[in-house]
Amino acid sequence: MAAIFAFFALLSACAGLNHPTGTIEQKFAATGVWAVTISPGGACCDSRGNSFDLYYPTNLGANGFKHPILTWGNGTNGVPAHYATLLRHMASWGFVVIATVDQMTGAGQTILDGANVLITANGNSASIFFNKLNTAQIGAFGHSQGPTVR
């Protein structure tokens, strides 16, 4: 329950709705220690032919760190750029975020596709993500249609 509260407090803080007052909320509302690279259209493609935007720590795998994966689902007619502040924020905490540009993510398949794209990239020696991701730690987040991955 505390983790859920902290997440929603962070989301509200990123949206500028309030200022966190609790210790945990203040910690995670602040920008993380990782510099962030944003790559619009940086990965291809989901099962509907959409590209993905990527938000990731610039210094991938520093000190042998394996980054957890977050796959983002937009709300109806949304695109990742509408949520850039939140997605960048999550990457600043060490997550690699993959966000489909699919504007109708209701079935969840394109959100799952994002996770699979990064799992494949982690095993591809030509990828910047090669052996830098923790494929055992994958989360999905979004809103409206976005979080319906099954």
TABELJO-V385886 format. One record per pair of residues at least 6 apart in sequence whose C-alpha atoms are under 7 Angstrom apart, sorted by the first residue. I is the first residue (numbers start at 0). J is the second residue. Records with the same first field share a line. If there is no record, write none. Layout:
BEGIN
I->J ; J
END
This chain:
BEGIN
5->23 ; 24
8->19 ; 24
9->24 ; 27 ; 28
11->17
12->18 ; 19 ; 28
13->85
19->25
30->88 ; 91
31->91 ; 92
32->91 ; 92
33->56 ; 91 ; 92 ; 93
34->56 ; 57 ; 91
35->54 ; 55 ; 56 ; 57 ; 87 ; 90 ; 91
36->54 ; 55 ; 56 ; 57
37->53 ; 54 ; 55
38->52 ; 53 ; 54
39->52 ; 53
40->50 ; 51 ; 52
41->51 ; 52 ; 53
42->50 ; 51 ; 52
43->50 ; 51
44->50 ; 51
45->109 ; 112 ; 113
46->109 ; 112
49->99 ; 100 ; 101
50->99 ; 100
51->97 ; 98 ; 99 ; 100
52->79 ; 97 ; 98 ; 99
53->96 ; 97 ; 98
54->86 ; 87 ; 90 ; 95 ; 96 ; 97
55->90 ; 94 ; 95 ; 96
56->90 ; 91 ; 93 ; 95
59->131
60->131
64->131
65->131 ; 132 ; 133
66->93 ; 94 ; 95 ; 131 ; 132 ; 133
67->94 ; 95 ; 132 ; 133 ; 134 ; 136 ; 137
68->94 ; 95 ; 96 ; 136 ; 137 ; 138
69->94 ; 95 ; 96 ; 97 ; 137 ; 138 ; 139
70->96 ; 97 ; 98 ; 110 ; 113 ; 114 ; 138 ; 139 ; 140
71->96 ; 97 ; 98 ; 99 ; 110 ; 139 ; 140 ; 141 ; 145
72->98 ; 99 ; 104 ; 110 ; 140 ; 141 ; 142 ; 145 ; 146
73->79 ; 102 ; 104 ; 141 ; 142 ; 144 ; 145
74->102 ; 142 ; 143 ; 144 ; 145
75->102 ; 103 ; 144
76->102 ; 103
77->102
78->100 ; 102
79->98 ; 100
86->96
90->96
97->113
98->113
99->109 ; 110 ; 113
104->110 ; 144 ; 145
105->144 ; 145 ; 147
106->147
107->147 ; 148 ; 149
110->148
111->148
118->134
120->126 ; 128 ; 129
121->128 ; 129 ; 130 ; 131 ; 132
122->129 ; 130
123->129
139->146
140->146
END
